[in-house]
Amino acid sequence: MRRLMMGAALAMMTSAAMTSATMADDDDAKGAQKLAMQGRDDYWHCLAREYSRDSNQGLSEQDFGRSVAGACPSERQYYRVALLDYLTTQYPTIDSGAHLATANRAVESAQKDIVTAFVKHRPPQK
């Protein structure tokens, strides 16, 4: 009887520990997702500031693209790292190189979108 009670107690503790670990994994994933979204938002806000600078008015698409590519280095790096962390947390079995490539494509996509908006909304050249 004593062994049965010890076994039941051990099973309950193991189950609780596994549930706790799963909840911790969920918390880690949610935290990583929140940081990735915050990084994305911070990077986009910085790019928006670059977009709205008066000094960009006369730039060509190529010049503005180069300007955007070099802008916001700390925000860009934070976004890349936070997204990489989130992808690694969500998909631990996928190669880290694939996650890095995805994070780099997300950064490139943000830059491309801001350049596209710049070209669409600039006044026609005379």
C-alpha positions in Angstrom: 0.0 0.0 0.0 2.8 2.3 0.9 4.5 1.7 -2.5 1.3 2.4 -4.3 0.9 5.7 -2.5 4.5 6.6 -3.3 4.0 5.6 -6.9 0.9 7.7 -7.2 2.6 10.7 -5.6 5.6 10.3 -7.9 3.3 10.1 -10.9 1.5 13.2 -9.8 4.7 15.1 -9.3 6.0 14.0 -12.7 2.8 15.0 -14.4 2.9 18.4 -12.6 6.5 18.9 -13.6 5.7 18.0 -17.3 2.8 20.4 -17.3 4.9 23.1 -15.7 7.6 22.6 -18.3 5.0 22.8 -21.1 3.6 25.9 -19.6 7.1 27.3 -19.4 7.7 26.5 -23.0 4.4 28.2 -23.9 5.5 31.3 -21.9 8.9 31.2 -23.6 7.2 31.1 -27.0 4.8 33.9 -26.1 7.6 36.0 -24.8 9.7 35.4 -27.8 6.8 36.2 -30.1 6.1 39.4 -28.2 9.8 40.5 -28.5 9.8 39.7 -32.2 6.7 41.8 -32.7 8.1 44.6 -30.7 11.3 44.4 -32.7 9.3 44.5 -35.9 7.3 47.5 -34.8 10.5 49.4 -33.6 12.2 48.8 -36.9 9.1 49.9 -38.9 8.8 53.1 -36.9 12.4 53.9 -37.5 12.0 53.2 -41.2 9.0 55.5 -41.2 11.1 58.3 -39.7 13.6 57.8 -42.5 10.8 57.8 -45.0 9.5 61.1 -43.8 12.8 63.0 -43.7 12.7 66.2 -45.8 16.2 65.4 -47.0 14.9 62.4 -48.9 12.6 64.4 -51.2 15.1 64.6 -54.1 16.5 61.1 -53.9 16.2 58.6 -56.6 14.7 55.1 -55.8 18.2 53.6 -55.8 19.6 56.3 -53.5 16.7 56.1 -51.1 17.1 52.3 -51.1 20.7 52.6 -50.1 19.8 55.1 -47.5 17.2 52.8 -46.0 19.5 49.8 -46.1 22.0 51.6 -43.9 19.4 53.2 -41.6 18.3 52.0 -38.2 21.1 49.6 -37.5 20.3 48.8 -33.9 16.6 48.4 -34.6 17.3 46.2 -37.6 19.7 44.0 -35.6 17.3 43.8 -32.6 14.4 42.7 -35.0 16.6 40.1 -36.7 17.8 38.6 -33.4 14.3 38.7 -31.8 12.8 37.0 -34.8 15.6 34.5 -34.9 14.9 33.7 -31.2 11.2 33.3 -31.9 11.7 31.0 -34.9 14.1 28.9 -32.9 11.7 28.6 -30.0 8.7 27.8 -32.3 10.6 25.4 -34.6 13.6 23.9 -32.7 14.1 21.1 -35.2 14.6 23.3 -38.2 18.2 24.3 -39.0 19.3 27.6 -37.5 20.6 28.7 -40.9 17.1 28.5 -42.3 15.8 30.6 -39.4 18.5 33.2 -40.1 17.6 33.3 -43.7 14.0 33.9 -42.8 14.9 36.7 -40.4 17.1 38.3 -43.1 14.2 38.1 -45.6 11.9 39.8 -43.1 14.3 42.7 -42.8 14.8 42.9 -46.6 11.0 42.8 -47.0 10.5 45.7 -44.6 13.2 47.7 -46.5 11.6 46.9 -49.9 8.2 47.9 -48.6 9.4 51.3 -47.4 11.2 51.9 -50.7 8.0 50.9 -52.7 6.0 53.4 -50.6 8.6 56.1 -51.2 8.4 55.6 -55.0 4.6 55.4 -55.0 4.1 58.6 -53.0 6.8 60.9 -54.2 5.7 63.8 -56.4 6.2 63.4 -60.1 9.5 64.6 -61.4 9.4 67.6 -63.7 
